[in-house]
Amino acid sequence: MNSGILFLSFLGFLPLVTPTCPQPCKCAASIIDCTSKGLTVTKLPAAFRPSAEIIHLDYNRLTSIPNGLFDNLKNLHTVYLQGNPWECNCDILYLRSWLQCQQNRTFYRDVRCASPAHLQDRVIAYLTEDEIISTCQYWYCTLALLSQLCLFILLFLQAILVIFIIVYLKRFRRMTAEARSTTQDLHQHADS
């Protein structure tokens, strides 16, 4: 009984346990080394241990950093990011914002855009928001507009269909009433 309670209480504290070293990185004390591991945005660890002070993400294939990745790392003071093919589009806004909040921005001078062409080799921390937003794809807006247009057309077709059905039902009732009266007239003439 006591071992069951102990086990359940252990399960309750599992979320408080410090995460282990993310694969395929190497860890030592407060340093997480993911240098040259071929990491992409999708292969990047979802979280790092909260005690991390230094993270090496240099020389991978990162094009952006997921929103909020560094936010809960209160002890973090250095992230090595150079040598990645950064795509300076809407997805880079979080990294740019994080870099601008760093005390020593000169440390991040080698974190530069690889694409698009008009931003190539520019330091990410020094990009303006307008420069980045100008590269954003607004296909979401186009998709939303097309969806609304399709819905409007479908509603219009449904309205026409409902009107057609109402007109048809009125004609059918009139024809049914005429058929009944004709049938009654025929029965009356036949009886007389």
CYANA upper distance limits for C-alpha pairs under 8 A (distance plus 0.5 A):
  1 MET  CA      5 ILE  CA      6.99
  2 ASN  CA      6 LEU  CA      6.60
  3 SER  CA      7 PHE  CA      6.52
  4 GLY  CA      8 LEU  CA      6.68
  5 ILE  CA      9 SER  CA      6.60
  6 LEU  CA     10 PHE  CA      6.63
  7 PHE  CA     11 LEU  CA      6.81
  8 LEU  CA     12 GLY  CA      6.81
  9 SER  CA     13 PHE  CA      7.03
 10 PHE  CA     14 LEU  CA      6.87
 13 PHE  CA     17 VAL  CA      7.46
 18 THR  CA     49 ARG  CA      6.56
 18 THR  CA     50 PRO  CA      7.71
 19 PRO  CA     48 PHE  CA      7.69
 19 PRO  CA     49 ARG  CA      5.81
 20 THR  CA     49 ARG  CA      7.49
 21 CYS  CA     25 CYS  CA      7.20
 21 CYS  CA     26 LYS  CA      7.22
 21 CYS  CA     27 CYS  CA      6.30
 21 CYS  CA     32 ILE  CA      8.01
 21 CYS  CA     48 PHE  CA      8.14
 21 CYS  CA     49 ARG  CA      7.83
 22 PRO  CA     26 LYS  CA      8.30
 22 PRO  CA     45 PRO  CA      6.59
 22 PRO  CA     47 ALA  CA      8.46
 22 PRO  CA     48 PHE  CA      7.50
 23 GLN  CA     45 PRO  CA      7.83
 24 PRO  CA     34 CYS  CA      7.50
 24 PRO  CA     37 LYS  CA      7.39
 25 CYS  CA     32 ILE  CA      7.17
 25 CYS  CA     33 ASP  CA      5.98
 25 CYS  CA     34 CYS  CA      4.96
 25 CYS  CA     35 THR  CA      8.24
 25 CYS  CA     37 LYS  CA      7.97
 26 LYS  CA     32 ILE  CA      6.47
 26 LYS  CA     33 ASP  CA      5.58
 26 LYS  CA     34 CYS  CA      7.03
 27 CYS  CA     31 ILE  CA      6.22
 27 CYS  CA     32 ILE  CA      5.07
 27 CYS  CA     33 ASP  CA      6.53
 28 ALA  CA     32 ILE  CA      7.16
 29 ALA  CA     52 ALA  CA      8.41
 30 SER  CA     51 SER  CA      6.40
 30 SER  CA     52 ALA  CA      5.01
 30 SER  CA     53 GLU  CA      5.77
 30 SER  CA     54 ILE  CA      7.03
 31 ILE  CA     52 ALA  CA      6.35
 31 ILE  CA     53 GLU  CA      6.61
 31 ILE  CA     54 ILE  CA      5.34
 31 ILE  CA     55 ILE  CA      6.42
 31 ILE  CA     56 HIS  CA      8.46
 32 ILE  CA     52 ALA  CA      7.32
 32 ILE  CA     54 ILE  CA      6.81
 32 ILE  CA     55 ILE  CA      5.27
 32 ILE  CA     56 HIS  CA      6.71
 33 ASP  CA     55 ILE  CA      6.41
 33 ASP  CA     56 HIS  CA      5.18
 33 ASP  CA     57 LEU  CA      7.54
 34 CYS  CA     55 ILE  CA      7.87
 34 CYS  CA     56 HIS  CA      5.77
 34 CYS  CA     57 LEU  CA      5.68
 34 CYS  CA     58 ASP  CA      7.89
 35 THR  CA     56 HIS  CA      5.98
 35 THR  CA     57 LEU  CA      5.75
 35 THR  CA     58 ASP  CA      5.62
 35 THR  CA     59 TYR  CA      6.45
 35 THR  CA     60 ASN  CA      7.25
 36 SER  CA     57 LEU  CA      8.14
 36 SER  CA     58 ASP  CA      7.07
 36 SER  CA     59 TYR  CA      5.38
 36 SER  CA     60 ASN  CA      5.55
 37 LYS  CA     59 TYR  CA      8.37
 37 LYS  CA     60 ASN  CA      6.57
 38 GLY  CA     59 TYR  CA      8.29
 38 GLY  CA     60 ASN  CA      5.27
 38 GLY  CA     61 ARG  CA      6.28
 39 LEU  CA     43 LYS  CA      5.93
 39 LEU  CA     44 LEU  CA      6.28
 39 LEU  CA     60 ASN  CA      5.70
 39 LEU  CA     61 ARG  CA      6.04
 39 LEU  CA     62 LEU  CA      6.83
 40 THR  CA     44 LEU  CA      6.45
 40 THR  CA     60 ASN  CA      7.44
 40 THR  CA     61 ARG  CA      5.48
 40 THR  CA     62 LEU  CA      5.16
 40 THR  CA     63 THR  CA      7.64
 41 VAL  CA     61 ARG  CA      8.35
 41 VAL  CA     62 LEU  CA      6.04
 41 VAL  CA     63 THR  CA      7.16
 41 VAL  CA     64 SER  CA      6.93
 41 VAL  CA     65 ILE  CA      7.06
 41 VAL  CA     66 PRO  CA      7.67
 46 ALA  CA     69 LEU  CA      7.77
 47 ALA  CA     69 LEU  CA      6.96
 48 PHE  CA     52 ALA  CA      7.57
 48 PHE  CA     73 LEU  CA      8.26
 49 ARG  CA     73 LEU  CA      8.18
 50 PRO  CA     72 ASN  CA      7.27
 50 PRO  CA     73 LEU  CA      5.50
 50 PRO  CA     74 LYS  CA      7.55
 50 PRO  CA     75 ASN  CA      7.88
 51 SER  CA     73 LEU  CA      7.44
 51 SER  CA     74 LYS  CA      8.19
 51 SER  CA     75 ASN  CA      6.58
 51 SER  CA     76 LEU  CA      8.16
 52 ALA  CA     73 LEU  CA      7.21
 52 ALA  CA     75 ASN  CA      6.71
 52 ALA  CA     76 LEU  CA      6.20
 53 GLU  CA     73 LEU  CA      8.43
 53 GLU  CA     75 ASN  CA      5.64
 53 GLU  CA     76 LEU  CA      4.44
 53 GLU  CA     77 HIS  CA      6.06
 53 GLU  CA     78 THR  CA      7.09
 54 ILE  CA     76 LEU  CA      6.54
 54 ILE  CA     77 HIS  CA      6.86
 54 ILE  CA     78 THR  CA      5.42
 54 ILE  CA     79 VAL  CA      6.26
 54 ILE  CA     80 TYR  CA      8.43
 55 ILE  CA     76 LEU  CA      8.42
 55 ILE  CA     78 THR  CA      7.02
 55 ILE  CA     79 VAL  CA      5.26
 55 ILE  CA     80 TYR  CA      6.81
 56 HIS  CA     79 VAL  CA      6.30
 56 HIS  CA     80 TYR  CA      5.22
 56 HIS  CA     81 LEU  CA      7.43
 57 LEU  CA     79 VAL  CA      7.46
 57 LEU  CA     80 TYR  CA      6.02
 57 LEU  CA     81 LEU  CA      5.76
 57 LEU  CA     82 GLN  CA      8.35
 58 ASP  CA     80 TYR  CA      5.83
 58 ASP  CA     81 LEU  CA      4.97
 58 ASP  CA     82 GLN  CA      5.52
 58 ASP  CA     83 GLY  CA      6.07
 58 ASP  CA     84 ASN  CA      6.98
 59 TYR  CA     81 LEU  CA      7.96
 59 TYR  CA     82 GLN  CA      6.90
 59 TYR  CA     83 GLY  CA      4.82
 59 TYR  CA     84 ASN  CA      5.87
 60 ASN  CA     83 GLY  CA      7.35
 60 ASN  CA     84 ASN  CA      5.96
 61 ARG  CA     84 ASN  CA      5.88
 61 ARG  CA     85 PRO  CA      6.57
 62 LEU  CA     84 ASN  CA      5.92
 62 LEU  CA     85 PRO  CA      6.67
 62 LEU  CA     86 TRP  CA      6.89
 63 THR  CA     84 ASN  CA      7.29
 63 THR  CA     85 PRO  CA      5.98
 63 THR  CA     86 TRP  CA      4.60
 63 THR  CA     87 GLU  CA      5.55
 63 THR  CA     92 ILE  CA      8.41
 64 SER  CA     86 TRP  CA      6.50
 64 SER  CA     87 GLU  CA      7.11
 64 SER  CA     91 ASP  CA      6.52
 64 SER  CA     92 ILE  CA      5.80
 64 SER  CA     95 LEU  CA      7.55
 65 ILE  CA     69 LEU  CA      7.58
 65 ILE  CA     91 ASP  CA      8.10
 65 ILE  CA     92 ILE  CA      7.41
 65 ILE  CA     94 TYR  CA      7.58
 65 ILE  CA     95 LEU  CA      6.49
 66 PRO  CA     91 ASP  CA      8.37
 66 PRO  CA     94 TYR  CA      7.93
 67 ASN  CA     94 TYR  CA      6.09
 67 ASN  CA     95 LEU  CA      8.34
 68 GLY  CA     72 ASN  CA      8.21
 68 GLY  CA     94 TYR  CA      7.96
 70 PHE  CA     76 LEU  CA      8.37
 81 LEU  CA    108 TYR  CA      8.13
 81 LEU  CA    111 VAL  CA      6.62
 82 GLN  CA    108 TYR  CA      8.21
 82 GLN  CA    110 ASP  CA      5.98
 82 GLN  CA    111 VAL  CA      5.41
 82 GLN  CA    112 ARG  CA      8.10
 83 GLY  CA    110 ASP  CA      8.31
 83 GLY  CA    111 VAL  CA      7.89
 84 ASN  CA    111 VAL  CA      8.23
 85 PRO  CA    113 CYS  CA      7.38
 85 PRO  CA    114 ALA  CA      5.56
 85 PRO  CA    115 SER  CA      8.16
 86 TRP  CA     92 ILE  CA      8.30
 86 TRP  CA    111 VAL  CA      8.40
 86 TRP  CA    112 ARG  CA      7.16
 86 TRP  CA    113 CYS  CA      5.45
 86 TRP  CA    114 ALA  CA      5.73
 86 TRP  CA    115 SER  CA      7.30
 87 GLU  CA     91 ASP  CA      8.33
 87 GLU  CA     92 ILE  CA      7.42
 87 GLU  CA    113 CYS  CA      6.41
 87 GLU  CA    114 ALA  CA      6.38
 87 GLU  CA    115 SER  CA      5.46
 87 GLU  CA    116 PRO  CA      7.14
 88 CYS  CA     92 ILE  CA      5.98
 88 CYS  CA    113 CYS  CA      6.16
 88 CYS  CA    114 ALA  CA      7.98
 88 CYS  CA    115 SER  CA      6.55
 88 CYS  CA    116 PRO  CA      7.03
 88 CYS  CA    119 LEU  CA      7.65
 88 CYS  CA    124 ILE  CA      8.06
 88 CYS  CA    132 ILE  CA      6.83
 88 CYS  CA    135 THR  CA      8.27
 89 ASN  CA     93 LEU  CA      8.04
 89 ASN  CA    116 PRO  CA      8.24
 89 ASN  CA    132 ILE  CA      5.95
 89 ASN  CA    133 ILE  CA      7.42
 89 ASN  CA    135 THR  CA      5.91
 89 ASN  CA    136 CYS  CA      6.16
 90 CYS  CA    132 ILE  CA      6.72
 90 CYS  CA    133 ILE  CA      6.59
 90 CYS  CA    135 THR  CA      7.61
 90 CYS  CA    136 CYS  CA      5.82
 92 ILE  CA     96 ARG  CA      6.67
 92 ILE  CA    132 ILE  CA      8.42
 93 LEU  CA     97 SER  CA      6.58
 93 LEU  CA    129 GLU  CA      8.15
 93 LEU  CA    132 ILE  CA      7.93
 94 TYR  CA     98 TRP  CA      6.60
 95 LEU  CA     99 LEU  CA      6.52
 96 ARG  CA    100 GLN  CA      6.67
 96 ARG  CA    124 ILE  CA      6.31
 96 ARG  CA    125 ALA  CA      5.64
 96 ARG  CA    126 TYR  CA      8.48
 96 ARG  CA    127 LEU  CA      8.11
 97 SER  CA    101 CYS  CA      7.00
 97 SER  CA    125 ALA  CA      8.00
 98 TRP  CA    102 GLN  CA      7.26
 99 LEU  CA    105 ARG  CA      7.26
 99 LEU  CA    108 TYR  CA      7.97
 99 LEU  CA    124 ILE  CA      8.45
 99 LEU  CA    125 ALA  CA      5.98
100 GLN  CA    105 ARG  CA      7.37
100 GLN  CA    125 ALA  CA      6.11
100 GLN  CA    126 TYR  CA      8.36
104 ASN  CA    108 TYR  CA      8.22
105 ARG  CA    109 ARG  CA      7.57
105 ARG  CA    125 ALA  CA      7.83
108 TYR  CA    123 VAL  CA      8.44
108 TYR  CA    125 ALA  CA      7.95
109 ARG  CA    123 VAL  CA      6.36
109 ARG  CA    125 ALA  CA      8.29
110 ASP  CA    123 VAL  CA      7.39
111 VAL  CA    123 VAL  CA      6.40
111 VAL  CA    124 ILE  CA      6.69
111 VAL  CA    125 ALA  CA      8.41
112 ARG  CA    120 GLN  CA      7.89
112 ARG  CA    121 ASP  CA      5.69
112 ARG  CA    122 ARG  CA      5.72
112 ARG  CA    123 VAL  CA      4.92
112 ARG  CA    124 ILE  CA      5.87
113 CYS  CA    119 LEU  CA      6.73
113 CYS  CA    120 GLN  CA      5.48
113 CYS  CA    121 ASP  CA      5.60
113 CYS  CA    122 ARG  CA      5.99
113 CYS  CA    123 VAL  CA      7.09
113 CYS  CA    124 ILE  CA      6.80
114 ALA  CA    119 LEU  CA      8.12
114 ALA  CA    120 GLN  CA      5.46
114 ALA  CA    121 ASP  CA      6.59
115 SER  CA    119 LEU  CA      6.75
115 SER  CA    120 GLN  CA      5.62
116 PRO  CA    120 GLN  CA      6.51
116 PRO  CA    135 THR  CA      8.36
122 ARG  CA    126 TYR  CA      8.26
122 ARG  CA    127 LEU  CA      7.85
123 VAL  CA    127 LEU  CA      7.21
127 LEU  CA    131 GLU  CA      7.04
127 LEU  CA    132 ILE  CA      7.68
128 THR  CA    132 ILE  CA      7.19
129 GLU  CA    133 ILE  CA      6.55
130 ASP  CA    134 SER  CA      6.48
131 GLU  CA    135 THR  CA      7.60
132 ILE  CA    136 CYS  CA      7.47
138 TYR  CA    142 THR  CA      7.29
139 TRP  CA    143 LEU  CA      6.41
140 TYR  CA    144 ALA  CA      6.57
141 CYS  CA    145 LEU  CA      6.61
142 THR  CA    146 LEU  CA      6.63
143 LEU  CA    147 SER  CA      6.56
144 ALA  CA    148 GLN  CA      6.68
145 LEU  CA    149 LEU  CA      6.65
146 LEU  CA    150 CYS  CA      6.62
147 SER  CA    151 LEU  CA      6.66
148 GLN  CA    152 PHE  CA      6.62
149 LEU  CA    153 ILE  CA      6.73
150 CYS  CA    154 LEU  CA      6.63
151 LEU  CA    155 LEU  CA      6.57
152 PHE  CA    156 PHE  CA      6.61
153 ILE  CA    157 LEU  CA      6.68
154 LEU  CA    158 GLN  CA      6.60
155 LEU  CA    159 ALA  CA      6.63
156 PHE  CA    160 ILE  CA      6.82
157 LEU  CA    161 LEU  CA      6.63
158 GLN  CA    162 VAL  CA      6.60
159 ALA  CA    163 ILE  CA      6.70
160 ILE  CA    164 PHE  CA      6.60
161 LEU  CA    165 ILE  CA      6.66
162 VAL  CA    166 ILE  CA      6.68
163 ILE  CA    167 VAL  CA      6.68
164 PHE  CA    168 TYR  CA      6.56
165 ILE  CA    169 LEU  CA      6.52
166 ILE  CA    170 LYS  CA      6.74
167 VAL  CA    171 ARG  CA      6.79
168 TYR  CA    172 PHE  CA      6.53
169 LEU  CA    173 ARG  CA      6.57
170 LYS  CA    174 ARG  CA      6.71
171 ARG  CA    175 MET  CA      6.57
172 PHE  CA    176 THR  CA      6.47
173 ARG  CA    177 ALA  CA      6.52
174 ARG  CA    178 GLU  CA      6.63
175 MET  CA    179 ALA  CA      6.51
176 THR  CA    180 ARG  CA      6.65
177 ALA  CA    181 SER  CA      6.70
178 GLU  CA    182 THR  CA      6.50
179 ALA  CA    183 THR  CA      6.48
180 ARG  CA    184 GLN  CA      6.55
181 SER  CA    185 ASP  CA      6.56
182 THR  CA    186 LEU  CA      6.63
183 THR  CA    187 HIS  CA      6.68
184 GLN  CA    188 GLN  CA      6.60
185 ASP  CA    189 HIS  CA      6.65
186 LEU  CA    190 ALA  CA      6.49
187 HIS  CA    191 ASP  CA      6.59
188 GLN  CA    192 SER  CA      6.77
